[in-house]
Amino acid sequence: MGKLQNKVAIITGGASGIGAATAKLFVEEGAKVVLVDLNEEKGSAFEAELKAVGAEALFIKANITSEEEVANIYKTTLEAFGKVDVLFNNAGIGRVTPTEELAYTEWRNTVNVDLDGVFLMAQAAIKEMLKANGGTIVNTASMYGWVGSPGSAAYNAAKGGVINLTRSLALEYATRGIRVNALCPGFIDTPIIPEESKEPLRQMTPMQRLGQADEMAQAVLFMASDDSTFMTGNTLTVDGGYTAQ
């Protein structure tokens, strides 16, 4: 029996990268997955791919910064699968812009997706998990929630906020069956990283390679499953040694 047998997991940013790798692993471990993403083409294709191998999967196109669309994610999930056991709060954006050139609208958009969206999805999940007497939430933060990076003021601030939001929620619901932890990835070889950036990032990483989405998925599975039943309010930094420097 899989580690997530008969569990229902919502994965934001689920159409590609770490989200897609996690969805594949969750399915292998017995979960039913709900893929949330703005990219309808990729999301629908990935849903079909998972169903083709016998998985129970559902794609929902949604913007996690919209209260109405977040509410619809949970409504649709409950109609399809009847419950929510796991939330992998993974959707995010980021770009490098010198702070003196950073438009306030860009700041707000980054914080809106990377922090506000995480809050909205977690809040909605908690409401359903309380009815079911438990669940697990894994928020994607970043190693840049721990350390600074030139030109990434909005991203760094938002990801630092995700780490402390994770702690706060974990303490608030520690006696009510809901565990909340965060993944802090390093430089991961996903489509979000331009090809020309990969070699410099590899050189910046002590292990001298980029991380793989499958490696992040294994970390998420650990936090989402009963392998980590005494873990809450914590962060798992998987960064090839970057923050040890």
Phi and psi in degrees as GROMACS dihedral restraints (atoms count N, CA, C in turn):
[ dihedral_restraints ]
;  ai    aj    ak    al  type     phi  dphi    fc
    3     4     5     6     1   -73.9    20    10
    4     5     6     7     1   163.5    20    10
    6     7     8     9     1   -69.8    20    10
    7     8     9    10     1   -17.2    20    10
    9    10    11    12     1  -124.7    20    10
   10    11    12    13     1    32.8    20    10
   12    13    14    15     1   -55.8    20    10
   13    14    15    16     1   123.8    20    10
   15    16    17    18     1    65.4    20    10
   16    17    18    19     1    14.2    20    10
   18    19    20    21     1   -85.1    20    10
   19    20    21    22     1   151.2    20    10
   21    22    23    24     1  -109.6    20    10
   22    23    24    25     1   122.3    20    10
   24    25    26    27     1  -121.0    20    10
   25    26    27    28     1   129.9    20    10
   27    28    29    30     1   -97.7    20    10
   28    29    30    31     1   130.9    20    10
   30    31    32    33     1  -126.0    20    10
   31    32    33    34     1   112.7    20    10
   33    34    35    36     1   -86.7    20    10
   34    35    36    37     1   151.5    20    10
   36    37    38    39     1    63.3    20    10
   37    38    39    40     1    36.3    20    10
   39    40    41    42     1   -87.6    20    10
   40    41    42    43     1     0.6    20    10
   42    43    44    45     1   -88.1    20    10
   43    44    45    46     1   -14.3    20    10
   45    46    47    48     1  -158.9    20    10
   46    47    48    49     1   175.3    20    10
   48    49    50    51     1    59.2    20    10
   49    50    51    52     1  -139.1    20    10
   51    52    53    54     1   -61.8    20    10
   52    53    54    55     1   -38.2    20    10
   54    55    56    57     1   -61.9    20    10
   55    56    57    58     1   -45.3    20    10
   57    58    59    60     1   -67.9    20    10
   58    59    60    61     1   -41.6    20    10
   60    61    62    63     1   -61.4    20    10
   61    62    63    64     1   -39.1    20    10
   63    64    65    66     1   -68.3    20    10
   64    65    66    67     1   -40.0    20    10
   66    67    68    69     1   -59.7    20    10
   67    68    69    70     1   -44.1    20    10
   69    70    71    72     1   -61.4    20    10
   70    71    72    73     1   -43.4    20    10
   72    73    74    75     1   -67.8    20    10
   73    74    75    76     1   -41.7    20    10
   75    76    77    78     1   -59.9    20    10
   76    77    78    79     1   -42.6    20    10
   78    79    80    81     1   -61.6    20    10
   79    80    81    82     1   -43.3    20    10
   81    82    83    84     1   -60.7    20    10
   82    83    84    85     1   -28.8    20    10
   84    85    86    87     1   -93.0    20    10
   85    86    87    88     1    12.1    20    10
   87    88    89    90     1    97.3    20    10
   88    89    90    91     1     5.3    20    10
   90    91    92    93     1   -84.0    20    10
   91    92    93    94     1   155.5    20    10
   93    94    95    96     1   -97.1    20    10
   94    95    96    97     1   132.2    20    10
   96    97    98    99     1  -118.6    20    10
   97    98    99   100     1   140.9    20    10
   99   100   101   102     1  -113.6    20    10
  100   101   102   103     1   116.9    20    10
  102   103   104   105     1   -96.1    20    10
  103   104   105   106     1   119.9    20    10
  105   106   107   108     1  -112.3    20    10
  106   107   108   109     1   127.4    20    10
  108   109   110   111     1  -162.9    20    10
  109   110   111   112     1   158.4    20    10
  111   112   113   114     1   -84.7    20    10
  112   113   114   115     1   -20.1    20    10
  114   115   116   117     1   -86.0    20    10
  115   116   117   118     1    96.7    20    10
  117   118   119   120     1   -65.9    20    10
  118   119   120   121     1   -38.9    20    10
  120   121   122   123     1   -62.6    20    10
  121   122   123   124     1   -50.4    20    10
  123   124   125   126     1   -66.9    20    10
  124   125   126   127     1   -40.9    20    10
  126   127   128   129     1   -63.9    20    10
  127   128   129   130     1   -44.8    20    10
  129   130   131   132     1   -66.5    20    10
  130   131   132   133     1   -39.6    20    10
  132   133   134   135     1   -65.6    20    10
  133   134   135   136     1   -39.6    20    10
  135   136   137   138     1   -70.0    20    10
  136   137   138   139     1   -38.5    20    10
  138   139   140   141     1   -57.6    20    10
  139   140   141   142     1   -46.2    20    10
  141   142   143   144     1   -63.1    20    10
  142   143   144   145     1   -39.3    20    10
  144   145   146   147     1   -61.5    20    10
  145   146   147   148     1   -44.1    20    10
  147   148   149   150     1   -68.7    20    10
  148   149   150   151     1   -41.3    20    10
  150   151   152   153     1   -64.7    20    10
  151   152   153   154     1   -31.2    20    10
  153   154   155   156     1   -64.9    20    10
  154   155   156   157     1   -22.4    20    10
  156   157   158   159     1  -104.1    20    10
  157   158   159   160     1    17.7    20    10
  159   160   161   162     1    90.2    20    10
  160   161   162   163     1     7.4    20    10
  162   163   164   165     1   -80.5    20    10
  163   164   165   166     1   154.1    20    10
  165   166   167   168     1   -94.5    20    10
  166   167   168   169     1   109.8    20    10
  168   169   170   171     1  -139.4    20    10
  169   170   171   172     1   149.9    20    10
  171   172   173   174     1  -142.7    20    10
  172   173   174   175     1   129.7    20    10
  174   175   176   177     1  -101.6    20    10
  175   176   177   178     1   135.0    20    10
  177   178   179   180     1  -128.2    20    10
  178   179   180   181     1   119.2    20    10
  180   181   182   183     1   -78.5    20    10
  181   182   183   184     1   122.7    20    10
  183   184   185   186     1  -159.7    20    10
  184   185   186   187     1   153.4    20    10
  186   187   188   189     1  -102.6    20    10
  187   188   189   190     1   115.2    20    10
  189   190   191   192     1   -73.6    20    10
  190   191   192   193     1    -4.3    20    10
  192   193   194   195     1   -90.4    20    10
  193   194   195   196     1    -1.4    20    10
  195   196   197   198     1  -102.1    20    10
  196   197   198   199     1   120.9    20    10
  198   199   200   201     1   -58.7    20    10
  199   200   201   202     1   -40.2    20    10
  201   202   203   204     1   -66.5    20    10
  202   203   204   205     1   -41.9    20    10
  204   205   206   207     1   -72.1    20    10
  205   206   207   208     1   -34.8    20    10
  207   208   209   210     1   -63.3    20    10
  208   209   210   211     1   -44.1    20    10
  210   211   212   213     1   -59.2    20    10
  211   212   213   214     1   -38.3    20    10
  213   214   215   216     1   -69.3    20    10
  214   215   216   217     1   -32.5    20    10
  216   217   218   219     1   -57.6    20    10
  217   218   219   220     1   -47.7    20    10
  219   220   221   222     1   -73.1    20    10
  220   221   222   223     1   -37.4    20    10
  222   223   224   225     1   -60.4    20    10
  223   224   225   226     1   -46.9    20    10
  225   226   227   228     1   -66.0    20    10
  226   227   228   229     1   -40.4    20    10
  228   229   230   231     1   -62.5    20    10
  229   230   231   232     1   -45.2    20    10
  231   232   233   234     1   -65.6    20    10
  232   233   234   235     1   -37.9    20    10
  234   235   236   237     1   -64.4    20    10
  235   236   237   238     1   -36.9    20    10
  237   238   239   240     1   -81.5    20    10
  238   239   240   241     1   -42.6    20    10
  240   241   242   243     1  -124.7    20    10
  241   242   243   244     1    -9.3    20    10
  243   244   245   246     1    84.8    20    10
  244   245   246   247     1    -8.6    20    10
  246   247   248   249     1  -165.8    20    10
  247   248   249   250     1   172.3    20    10
  249   250   251   252     1  -135.4    20    10
  250   251   252   253     1   116.3    20    10
  252   253   254   255     1  -100.9    20    10
  253   254   255   256     1   -33.7    20    10
  255   256   257   258     1  -136.1    20    10
  256   257   258   259     1   136.4    20    10
  258   259   260   261     1  -120.4    20    10
  259   260   261   262     1   122.1    20    10
  261   262   263   264     1  -104.2    20    10
  262   263   264   265     1   101.7    20    10
  264   265   266   267     1   -86.1    20    10
  265   266   267   268     1    81.4    20    10
  267   268   269   270     1  -113.0    20    10
  268   269   270   271     1   -16.1    20    10
  270   271   272   273     1   -63.4    20    10
  271   272   273   274     1   140.8    20    10
  273   274   275   276     1  -170.2    20    10
  274   275   276   277     1   165.3    20    10
  276   277   278   279     1  -136.0    20    10
  277   278   279   280     1   166.4    20    10
  279   280   281   282     1  -175.7    20    10
  280   281   282   283     1   149.6    20    10
  282   283   284   285     1  -153.2    20    10
  283   284   285   286     1   159.6    20    10
  285   286   287   288     1   -99.9    20    10
  286   287   288   289     1   119.1    20    10
  288   289   290   291     1  -141.8    20    10
  289   290   291   292     1   127.0    20    10
  291   292   293   294     1   -53.3    20    10
  292   293   294   295     1   137.4    20    10
  294   295   296   297     1   -58.7    20    10
  295   296   297   298     1   -35.9    20    10
  297   298   299   300     1   -68.5    20    10
  298   299   300   301     1   -14.9    20    10
  300   301   302   303     1  -106.3    20    10
  301   302   303   304     1    -1.4    20    10
  303   304   305   306     1   -75.4    20    10
  304   305   306   307     1   115.2    20    10
  306   307   308   309     1   -71.1    20    10
  307   308   309   310     1   144.0    20    10
  309   310   311   312     1   -59.9    20    10
  310   311   312   313     1   -33.7    20    10
  312   313   314   315     1   -63.2    20    10
  313   314   315   316     1   -35.4    20    10
  315   316   317   318     1   -70.0    20    10
  316   317   318   319     1   -42.1    20    10
  318   319   320   321     1   -55.6    20    10
  319   320   321   322     1   -51.1    20    10
  321   322   323   324     1   -62.9    20    10
  322   323   324   325     1   -40.3    20    10
  324   325   326   327     1   -64.5    20    10
  325   326   327   328     1   -42.3    20    10
  327   328   329   330     1   -64.3    20    10
  328   329   330   331     1   -48.6    20    10
  330   331   332   333     1   -66.1    20    10
  331   332   333   334     1   -34.9    20    10
  333   334   335   336     1   -61.8    20    10
  334   335   336   337     1   -45.9    20    10
  336   337   338   339     1   -75.5    20    10
  337   338   339   340     1   -49.1    20    10
  339   340   341   342     1   -78.7    20    10
  340   341   342   343     1   -21.0    20    10
  342   343   344   345     1  -122.4    20    10
  343   344   345   346     1   -52.7    20    10
  345   346   347   348     1   -62.7    20    10
  346   347   348   349     1   -42.1    20    10
  348   349   350   351     1   -63.6    20    10
  349   350   351   352     1   -37.8    20    10
  351   352   353   354     1   -62.0    20    10
  352   353   354   355     1   -44.3    20    10
  354   355   356   357     1   -60.7    20    10
  355   356   357   358     1   -48.7    20    10
  357   358   359   360     1   -60.9    20    10
  358   359   360   361     1   -43.5    20    10
  360   361   362   363     1   -66.9    20    10
  361   362   363   364     1   -40.4    20    10
  363   364   365   366     1   -67.0    20    10
  364   365   366   367     1   -43.2    20    10
  366   367   368   369     1   -58.4    20    10
  367   368   369   370     1   -45.7    20    10
  369   370   371   372     1   -66.2    20    10
  370   371   372   373     1   -38.4    20    10
  372   373   374   375     1   -64.1    20    10
  373   374   375   376     1   -43.7    20    10
  375   376   377   378     1   -59.2    20    10
  376   377   378   379     1   -41.3    20    10
  378   379   380   381     1   -58.5    20    10
  379   380   381   382     1   -41.5    20    10
  381   382   383   384     1   -75.7    20    10
  382   383   384   385     1   -37.7    20    10
  384   385   386   387     1   -67.8    20    10
  385   386   387   388     1   -32.5    20    10
  387   388   389   390     1   -63.9    20    10
  388   389   390   391     1   -36.6    20    10
  390   391   392   393     1   -65.1    20    10
  391   392   393   394     1   -30.6    20    10
  393   394   395   396     1   -98.4    20    10
  394   395   396   397     1     4.6    20    10
  396   397   398   399     1    64.5    20    10
  397   398   399   400     1    32.6    20    10
  399   400   401   402     1   150.9    20    10
  400   401   402   403     1   167.3    20    10
  402   403   404   405     1   166.1    20    10
  403   404   405   406     1   176.2    20    10
  405   406   407   408     1  -130.4    20    10
  406   407   408   409     1   142.1    20    10
  408   409   410   411     1  -125.2    20    10
  409   410   411   412     1   131.4    20    10
  411   412   413   414     1  -121.1    20    10
  412   413   414   415     1   118.8    20    10
  414   415   416   417     1  -100.0    20    10
  415   416   417   418     1   135.0    20    10
  417   418   419   420     1   -84.7    20    10
  418   419   420   421     1   111.0    20    10
  420   421   422   423     1   -98.1    20    10
  421   422   423   424     1  -128.3    20    10
  423   424   425   426     1  -174.3    20    10
  424   425   426   427     1   156.4    20    10
  426   427   428   429     1   -59.5    20    10
  427   428   429   430     1   -24.7    20    10
  429   430   431   432     1   -79.1    20    10
  430   431   432   433     1     4.2    20    10
  432   433   434   435     1   -82.9    20    10
  433   434   435   436     1   -14.0    20    10
  435   436   437   438     1  -103.9    20    10
  436   437   438   439     1   -34.6    20    10
  438   439   440   441     1  -128.0    20    10
  439   440   441   442     1   158.4    20    10
  441   442   443   444     1   -84.1    20    10
  442   443   444   445     1   165.7    20    10
  444   445   446   447     1  -151.3    20    10
  445   446   447   448     1   124.9    20    10
  447   448   449   450     1   -57.2    20    10
  448   449   450   451     1   133.7    20    10
  450   451   452   453     1    83.9    20    10
  451   452   453   454     1     6.1    20    10
  453   454   455   456     1  -125.2    20    10
  454   455   456   457     1    38.7    20    10
  456   457   458   459     1   -57.4    20    10
  457   458   459   460     1   -47.1    20    10
  459   460   461   462     1   -67.2    20    10
  460   461   462   463     1   -45.2    20    10
  462   463   464   465     1   -63.3    20    10
  463   464   465   466     1   -46.9    20    10
  465   466   467   468     1   -61.2    20    10
  466   467   468   469     1   -43.5    20    10
  468   469   470   471     1   -63.5    20    10
  469   470   471   472     1   -43.9    20    10
  471   472   473   474     1   -65.1    20    10
  472   473   474   475     1   -44.0    20    10
  474   475   476   477     1   -70.2    20    10
  475   476   477   478     1   -33.8    20    10
  477   478   479   480     1   -62.0    20    10
  478   479   480   481     1   -38.1    20    10
  480   481   482   483     1   -64.1    20    10
  481   482   483   484     1   -37.7    20    10
  483   484   485   486     1   -62.7    20    10
  484   485   486   487     1   -40.5    20    10
  486   487   488   489     1   -61.6    20    10
  487   488   489   490     1   -45.8    20    10
  489   490   491   492     1   -76.8    20    10
  490   491   492   493     1   -29.8    20    10
  492   493   494   495     1   -60.6    20    10
  493   494   495   496     1   -42.0    20    10
  495   496   497   498     1   -58.3    20    10
  496   497   498   499     1   -46.6    20    10
  498   499   500   501     1   -61.0    20    10
  499   500   501   502     1   -45.9    20    10
  501   502   503   504     1   -61.4    20    10
  502   503   504   505     1   -48.3    20    10
  504   505   506   507     1   -64.4    20    10
  505   506   507   508     1   -38.4    20    10
  507   508   509   510     1   -61.1    20    10
  508   509   510   511     1   -43.9    20    10
  510   511   512   513     1   -68.1    20    10
  511   512   513   514     1   -39.0    20    10
  513   514   515   516     1   -65.1    20    10
  514   515   516   517     1   -33.1    20    10
  516   517   518   519     1  -116.1    20    10
  517   518   519   520     1    17.7    20    10
  519   520   521   522     1   -61.8    20    10
  520   521   522   523     1   -31.6    20    10
  522   523   524   525     1   -99.0    20    10
  523   524   525   526     1     9.3    20    10
  525   526   527   528     1  -119.6    20    10
  526   527   528   529     1    19.4    20    10
  528   529   530   531     1    84.8    20    10
  529   530   531   532     1     5.6    20    10
  531   532   533   534     1  -111.6    20    10
  532   533   534   535     1   121.3    20    10
  534   535   536   537     1  -101.7    20    10
  535   536   537   538     1   139.3    20    10
  537   538   539   540     1  -133.0    20    10
  538   539   540   541     1   120.4    20    10
  540   541   542   543     1  -134.8    20    10
  541   542   543   544     1   171.3    20    10
  543   544   545   546     1  -132.1    20    10
  544   545   546   547     1   143.7    20    10
  546   547   548   549     1   -97.7    20    10
  547   548   549   550     1   131.7    20    10
  549   550   551   552     1  -118.7    20    10
  550   551   552   553     1    88.7    20    10
  552   553   554   555     1   -73.6    20    10
  553   554   555   556     1   156.4    20    10
  555   556   557   558     1   -92.5    20    10
  556   557   558   559     1  -143.0    20    10
  558   559   560   561     1   -80.1    20    10
  559   560   561   562     1   115.2    20    10
  561   562   563   564     1  -113.3    20    10
  562   563   564   565     1   137.4    20    10
  564   565   566   567     1   -77.2    20    10
  565   566   567   568     1    82.9    20    10
  567   568   569   570     1  -128.7    20    10
  568   569   570   571     1   167.9    20    10
  570   571   572   573     1   -60.0    20    10
  571   572   573   574     1   -16.0    20    10
  573   574   575   576     1   -70.5    20    10
  574   575   576   577     1   -20.6    20    10
  576   577   578   579     1   -94.4    20    10
  577   578   579   580     1   119.4    20    10
  579   580   581   582     1   -61.3    20    10
  580   581   582   583     1   147.8    20    10
  582   583   584   585     1   -56.4    20    10
  583   584   585   586     1   -39.0    20    10
  585   586   587   588     1   -69.1    20    10
  586   587   588   589     1   -16.1    20    10
  588   589   590   591     1   -91.2    20    10
  589   590   591   592     1   -15.6    20    10
  591   592   593   594     1   -65.4    20    10
  592   593   594   595     1   -41.5    20    10
  594   595   596   597     1   -67.0    20    10
  595   596   597   598     1   -46.2    20    10
  597   598   599   600     1   -59.6    20    10
  598   599   600   601     1   -38.9    20    10
  600   601   602   603     1   -68.8    20    10
  601   602   603   604     1   -36.8    20    10
  603   604   605   606     1   -60.5    20    10
  604   605   606   607     1   -43.3    20    10
  606   607   608   609     1   -67.2    20    10
  607   608   609   610     1   -26.7    20    10
  609   610   611   612     1   -78.0    20    10
  610   611   612   613     1   -14.5    20    10
  612   613   614   615     1   -94.5    20    10
  613   614   615   616     1   126.1    20    10
  615   616   617   618     1   -53.9    20    10
  616   617   618   619     1   -34.4    20    10
  618   619   620   621     1   -78.0    20    10
  619   620   621   622     1    -3.1    20    10
  621   622   623   624     1    60.7    20    10
  622   623   624   625     1    35.9    20    10
  624   625   626   627     1  -157.9    20    10
  625   626   627   628     1   161.8    20    10
  627   628   629   630     1   -83.2    20    10
  628   629   630   631     1   151.3    20    10
  630   631   632   633     1   -73.7    20    10
  631   632   633   634     1   161.7    20    10
  633   634   635   636     1  -109.5    20    10
  634   635   636   637     1   147.9    20    10
  636   637   638   639     1   -58.2    20    10
  637   638   639   640     1   -35.4    20    10
  639   640   641   642     1   -63.1    20    10
  640   641   642   643     1   -33.1    20    10
  642   643   644   645     1   -68.4    20    10
  643   644   645   646     1   -36.7    20    10
  645   646   647   648     1   -67.7    20    10
  646   647   648   649     1   -38.9    20    10
  648   649   650   651     1   -60.3    20    10
  649   650   651   652     1   -39.4    20    10
  651   652   653   654     1   -63.5    20    10
  652   653   654   655     1   -38.4    20    10
  654   655   656   657     1   -66.4    20    10
  655   656   657   658     1   -40.4    20    10
  657   658   659   660     1   -64.8    20    10
  658   659   660   661     1   -42.9    20    10
  660   661   662   663     1   -57.6    20    10
  661   662   663   664     1   -43.7    20    10
  663   664   665   666     1   -56.0    20    10
  664   665   666   667     1   -47.4    20    10
  666   667   668   669     1   -73.5    20    10
  667   668   669   670     1   -27.7    20    10
  669   670   671   672     1   -84.6    20    10
  670   671   672   673     1   -19.1    20    10
  672   673   674   675     1  -103.1    20    10
  673   674   675   676     1   179.6    20    10
  675   676   677   678     1   -74.5    20    10
  676   677   678   679     1     2.8    20    10
  678   679   680   681     1   -68.9    20    10
  679   680   681   682     1   -16.7    20    10
  681   682   683   684     1  -126.9    20    10
  682   683   684   685     1    41.5    20    10
  684   685   686   687     1   -65.7    20    10
  685   686   687   688     1   -19.1    20    10
  687   688   689   690     1  -107.3    20    10
  688   689   690   691     1    23.1    20    10
  690   691   692   693     1  -116.8    20    10
  691   692   693   694     1   119.3    20    10
  693   694   695   696     1  -154.6    20    10
  694   695   696   697     1   149.6    20    10
  696   697   698   699     1    72.5    20    10
  697   698   699   700     1    19.1    20    10
  699   700   701   702     1  -111.9    20    10
  700   701   702   703     1   168.1    20    10
  702   703   704   705     1  -125.7    20    10
  703   704   705   706     1   139.1    20    10
  705   706   707   708     1  -110.3    20    10
  706   707   708   709     1   107.9    20    10
  708   709   710   711     1   -93.9    20    10
  709   710   711   712     1   116.7    20    10
  711   712   713   714     1  -122.5    20    10
  712   713   714   715     1    87.3    20    10
  714   715   716   717     1  -135.8    20    10
  715   716   717   718     1    17.0    20    10
  717   718   719   720     1    63.2    20    10
  718   719   720   721     1    20.0    20    10
  720   721   722   723     1    95.2    20    10
  721   722   723   724     1     1.9    20    10
  723   724   725   726     1   -56.5    20    10
  724   725   726   727     1   -48.2    20    10
  726   727   728   729     1   -79.9    20    10
  727   728   729   730     1    -2.3    20    10
  729   730   731   732     1   -81.9    20    10
  730   731   732   733     1    -9.6    20    10
